[in-house]
């Protein structure tokens, strides 16, 4: 493909605006970048944060969302480090990292010191430019999470790119780059529960389901799924949850309910994928003595109430986790192999929609009809 080239993308022109299919021009490809023709992209709640303009002031508009891309390599920068990468390769896309800081040198890419600027600003860290413009010449933020996969063709940061050995499954694997590795990695990379231990997962979205399915691969003694949508909880039971709680219908406390399910003790591990402050409080309260809680869903800038004495006296721990503390080129292939073994059945929580039906995909996601919508270009 010759640059500059004309294509189109789902552009958000201002905070709160719609995802509008808009002509754009890809202006250039740098030596550490890869040109990818998108075939699929998962839809994630973080894309809605971009749409709302609630990314802490890092991103300006117009902008292109999307960060669970899957597609075909169309051009490769001269200095891209993965020398095995070839034009025509099917690839999955994950987050960007600097590759040079202390965390990156230890393969802790999700803890990259420049993670916010590289992934949430939509521009190149080196000089603040964007590879794409609108047809009138105005720049459009087009490297969200290093990829902006809501574009038919996109310039992608080299660290985002993971070759996929199963091109026929690009659609169902596209969310591996964020949602699935976030939930599964929180369980398998961070908490690492043992078979005789218990796990509670608050929020049965794609991240929550990935955590449930990952815990079921161990398998742990109990997996308690908590949500307010009945059909999600029914599916959670099918995919590994041993117990479910519809928090909209119980008469008493969720914490009491969880303790009743665990012999009065509480759970060894609790994961919050909602980011809702009141849910975070309950996650901390439901832990057993010495238990660990993990916050995965991005919370708003609000304070919560914690009984510090009870938390300290109970020897509890609370960690925040981004991207499952994963090194995508290593962890995503592991998840794919679990899927091939029938142990990580992501096809049961996903549905593919033509890109023209994005509004329906979002509506189905928000009302709980579908856990993980995937758009097809």
C-alpha positions in Angstrom: 0.0 0.0 0.0 1.3 3.4 -1.0 1.2 6.3 1.5 -0.5 8.6 1.9 -3.7 6.6 1.4 -7.4 7.2 1.9 -9.5 5.0 4.1 -12.3 5.5 6.7 -12.7 5.2 10.4 -15.3 5.5 13.1 -14.4 9.1 14.3 -15.6 10.8 17.5 -15.5 14.5 16.7 -16.2 15.8 20.2 -16.8 14.6 23.8 -20.1 12.7 23.9 -20.3 12.5 20.1 -21.3 9.5 18.0 -18.9 7.0 16.3 -19.3 8.3 12.8 -17.8 6.6 9.7 -15.6 9.3 8.3 -13.0 9.5 5.5 -9.4 9.8 6.8 -6.0 9.9 5.2 -3.1 7.8 6.5 -0.1 10.2 6.0 3.0 8.2 7.0 4.4 5.0 8.5 7.5 5.4 10.7 10.3 2.9 11.1 8.9 1.4 14.4 5.4 1.1 13.1 3.3 -1.5 11.3 0.4 -0.8 8.8 -2.5 -3.1 9.5 -5.7 -3.6 7.6 -8.3 -4.2 10.3 -10.7 -7.1 9.9 -12.2 -7.2 13.3 -12.3 -5.2 16.6 -13.7 -6.0 19.9 -15.8 -3.3 21.6 -14.8 -2.4 25.1 -16.1 -0.1 27.8 -12.8 1.8 27.6 -13.8 2.9 24.0 -16.8 4.6 25.7 -14.5 6.4 28.0 -12.8 7.9 24.9 -16.2 8.7 23.4 -17.2 10.5 26.6 -14.0 12.4 26.9 -13.2 11.0 30.3 -9.6 9.9 29.9 -8.1 12.4 32.3 -7.4 15.1 29.7 -4.9 13.0 27.8 -6.9 12.8 24.6 -8.1 15.5 22.3 -10.7 15.3 19.5 -11.4 14.3 16.8 -10.3 10.8 17.8 -10.6 7.2 16.8 -11.3 4.5 19.4 -10.7 0.8 19.3 -8.1 -1.3 21.1 -8.9 -4.9 20.5 -8.0 -5.1 16.8 -7.2 -8.1 14.5 -6.2 -7.8 10.9 -3.6 -8.3 8.2 -0.1 -6.7 8.0 0.1 -4.5 4.9 3.5 -2.7 5.5 6.3 -2.9 8.0 8.6 -0.2 9.2 12.3 -0.8 8.6 13.3 -0.9 12.3 10.4 -3.1 13.7 12.1 -5.4 16.1 10.1 -8.6 15.2 12.1 -9.7 12.2 9.8 -12.7 11.7 6.9 -10.4 10.8 5.8 -10.5 7.2 3.4 -8.6 4.9 0.2 -10.6 4.8 0.6 -12.0 8.3 -2.6 -12.2 10.4 -2.1 -10.4 13.7 -3.8 -9.6 16.9 -3.2 -6.2 18.5 -2.7 -5.3 22.2 -1.4 -2.3 24.1 1.7 -0.1 23.5 4.8 0.2 25.7 8.1 2.1 25.5 10.3 -1.0 25.6 13.0 0.9 27.5 12.0 1.7 31.0 12.8 -0.5 34.0 9.4 -2.3 33.9 9.7 -3.0 30.1 13.2 -4.3 30.5 11.8 -6.9 32.9 9.0 -7.8 30.4 6.4 -6.0 32.7 5.1 -4.0 29.8 1.7 -3.3 31.4 3.6 -1.4 34.1 5.5 0.8 31.5 6.1 4.2 33.0 4.7 5.8 29.8 1.6 3.6 29.6 -0.9 6.5 30.0 0.7 8.7 27.3 1.3 5.8 24.9 -2.1 4.3 25.2 -4.6 7.0 26.1 -3.4 10.1 24.2 -3.9 8.7 20.6 -0.6 10.3 19.5 3.0 9.4 19.0 5.1 9.8 22.2 8.2 11.0 20.3 6.7 14.2 18.9 3.0 14.4 19.6 2.0 13.8 16.0 -0.7 11.5 14.6 -0.3 9.3 11.5 -3.8 10.2 10.2 -5.7 13.3 9.3 -9.2 14.1 8.2 -9.8 14.8 4.6 -9.6 18.6 5.3 -6.1 18.2 6.7 -6.9 18.4 10.4 -5.1 15.8 12.5 -7.2 13.0 14.1 -6.0 11.1 17.2 -5.3 7.7 15.6 -3.1 5.7 17.9 -5.4 4.9 20.8 -3.7 2.0 22.7 -1.2 2.3 19.9 -3.7 1.0 17.3 -7.1 2.8 17.0 -8.7 -0.4 15.6 -12.0 1.4 14.8 -10.3 2.2 11.5 -10.3 0.1 8.3 -6.5 0.7 8.0 -4.4 1.9 10.9 -0.8 2.7 11.7 0.1 0.6 14.7 2.9 0.8 17.3 5.2 -2.2 16.9 4.8 -3.5 20.5 1.0 -3.9 19.8 1.5 -6.6 17.2 1.2 -10.3 18.0 1.2 -12.9 15.1 -1.9 -15.1 15.1 -1.3 -18.8 14.1 -5.1 -19.3 13.6 -6.2 -16.8 10.9 -9.7 -18.5 10.6 -10.3 -17.5 14.3 -9.2 -13.8 14.0 -12.8 -12.7 14.9 -13.2 -14.5 18.2 -9.6 -13.8 19.2 -9.6 -10.1 18.6 -10.6 -9.2 22.2 -7.6 -11.1 23.5 -5.5 -7.9 23.3 -7.4 -6.3 26.2 -10.6 -7.7 27.8 -9.7 -11.4 27.8 -6.1 -11.0 28.8 -7.1 -8.5 31.5 -9.5 -10.8 33.2 -7.6 -14.0 32.7 -4.3 -12.4 33.6 -5.6 -11.1 36.8 -6.3 -14.7 37.9 -3.4 -16.5 36.3 -0.6 -13.9 36.5 -1.4 -11.9 39.6 -3.6 -13.7 42.1 -2.6 -17.3 41.2 -5.2 -19.1 43.4 -4.7 -22.7 44.4 -7.3 -25.4 43.8 -8.6 -25.4 47.4 -9.2 -21.6 47.4 -12.2 -19.4 46.5 -12.7 -16.5 44.1 -15.5 -13.9 43.8 -15.9 -11.9 40.6 -17.9 -8.7 40.7 -19.3 -7.8 37.2 -20.0 -10.4 34.5 -18.8 -8.5 31.5 -16.0 -9.7 29.2 -13.3 -9.1 31.7 -15.3 -10.8 34.5 -16.1 -13.8 32.3 -12.4 -14.1 31.3 -11.6 -14.2 35.0 -14.3 -16.8 35.7 -13.1 -19.0 32.8 -9.5 -18.7 33.9 -10.3 -19.6 37.5 -12.2 -22.7 36.1 -9.0 -23.9 34.3 -7.2 -24.3 37.7 -9.9 -25.3 38.9 -10.5 -23.5 42.2 -12.8 -24.7 44.9 -15.5 -22.0 44.4 -16.1 -19.3 41.8 -18.8 -16.8 42.8 -20.1 -14.5 40.0 -21.9 -11.3 41.1 -24.0 -9.2 38.7 -27.5 -7.7 38.2 -28.4 -9.3 34.9 -30.0 -12.8 35.1 -28.9 -14.1 31.7 -25.3 -13.2 32.4 -25.3 -15.1 35.6 -26.9 -18.1 33.9 -24.1 -18.1 31.3 -21.5 -17.6 34.1 -22.8 -20.8 35.7 -22.4 -22.7 32.4 -18.8 -21.4 31.9 -17.4 -22.2 35.3 -19.0 -20.3 38.2 -20.0 -22.6 41.0 -22.3 -20.0 42.6 -24.0 -16.8 41.4 -25.5 -13.8 43.1 -28.0 -11.4 41.6 -27.2 -8.4 43.6 -30.4 -6.6 42.5 -32.6 -9.2 44.1 -31.0 -10.3 47.3 -32.7 -9.0 50.4 -29.6 -8.6 52.6 -26.0 -7.8 52.2 -23.8 -9.2 49.3 -21.0 -9.6 51.8 -23.2 -11.7 54.1 -24.4 -13.8 51.1 -20.8 -14.5 50.0 -19.8 -15.4 53.6 -22.7 -17.8 53.8 -21.6 -19.5 50.6 -18.1 -19.9 52.0 -18.9 -21.3 55.4 -18.9 -17.9 57.1 -15.3 -17.2 56.1 -15.3 -15.0 53.0 -13.3 -15.6 49.8 -9.6 -15.9 49.4 -9.6 -13.6 46.3 -12.1 -11.0 45.0 -12.0 -9.2 41.7 -13.9 -6.1 40.8 -14.4 -5.4 37.1 -17.0 -2.7 37.5 -15.1 0.3 38.9 -18.2 1.2 40.9 -17.0 2.6 44.3 -19.7 0.9 46.4 -18.9 -2.4 44.7 -15.2 -1.9 45.5 -16.1 -1.5 49.2 -18.0 -4.8 49.2 -15.2 -6.5 47.4 -12.8 -5.6 50.2 -15.3 -6.5 52.9 -16.0 -10.0 51.6 -12.3 -11.2 51.9 -11.3 -13.9 54.2 -8.4 -13.3 56.8 -5.3 -12.8 54.6 -7.4 -12.5 51.4 -6.5 -10.4 48.4 -8.7 -8.1 46.3 -7.9 -6.9 42.8 -9.4 -3.8 41.1 -9.6 -4.2 37.3 -12.4 -1.9 36.3 -11.3 1.7 36.0 -13.0 3.6 38.9 -14.0 7.2 38.8 -12.0 9.7 40.8 -14.0 9.2 43.9 -13.1 8.2 47.5 -14.4 5.0 49.1 -15.0 4.1 52.8 -12.7 1.5 54.2 -12.5 0.3 57.8 -8.7 0.6 58.1 -8.5 -1.3 61.4 -10.5 -4.2 60.0 -8.6 -4.2 56.8 -5.2 -4.1 58.6 -6.3 -6.6 61.3 -7.6 -9.0 58.7 -4.2 -9.0 56.9 -5.9 -8.2 53.7 -4.3 -7.0 50.4 -5.6 -4.8 47.6 -3.9 -4.5 44.2 -4.7 -2.7 41.0 -4.2 -4.6 37.8 -3.9 -3.3 34.2 -4.0 -5.7 31.2 -3.7 -8.7 33.5 0.0 -7.9 34.2 0.5 -9.7 30.8 3.3 -9.8 28.3 0.9 -10.1 25.3 3.3 -12.0 22.9 3.7 -14.7 25.6 0.3 -14.7 27.4 -2.1 -14.3 24.4 -0.8 -17.5 22.8 -1.3 -19.3 26.1 -5.0 -18.2 26.2 -5.4 -19.3 22.6 -4.1 -22.7 23.4 -6.5 -22.9 26.4 -9.3 -22.1 23.9 -8.1 -24.8 21.5 -8.3 -27.3 24.5 -11.9 -26.2 25.2 -10.9 -24.6 28.5 -11.4 -20.9 27.5 -14.6 -20.9 25.4 -14.6 -17.3 24.3 -16.9 -18.0 21.4 -19.8 -18.5 23.9 -19.6 -14.9 25.1 -19.0 -13.1 21.8 -21.0 -12.1 18.7 -19.7 -10.6 15.4 -21.6 -7.6 13.9 -21.0 -5.8 10.6 -19.4 -2.4 11.3 -22.6 -0.7 10.1 -24.4 -2.3 13.0 -22.1 -0.8 15.7 -25.0 0.9 17.4 -26.9 -2.4 17.8 -23.7 -4.1 19.0 -23.3 -1.4 21.7 -26.9 -1.6 22.7 -26.8 -5.4 23.0 -23.6 -5.1 25.1 -25.1 -2.5 27.5 -28.4 -4.4 28.0 -26.6 -7.7 28.6 -27.8 -9.5 25.5 -24.2 -10.0 24.4 -21.1 -10.0 26.6 -18.5 -9.2 24.0 -19.5 -7.6 20.6 -17.0 -7.7 17.8 -17.3 -5.5 14.7 -16.3 -6.8 11.3 -15.0 -4.4 8.6 
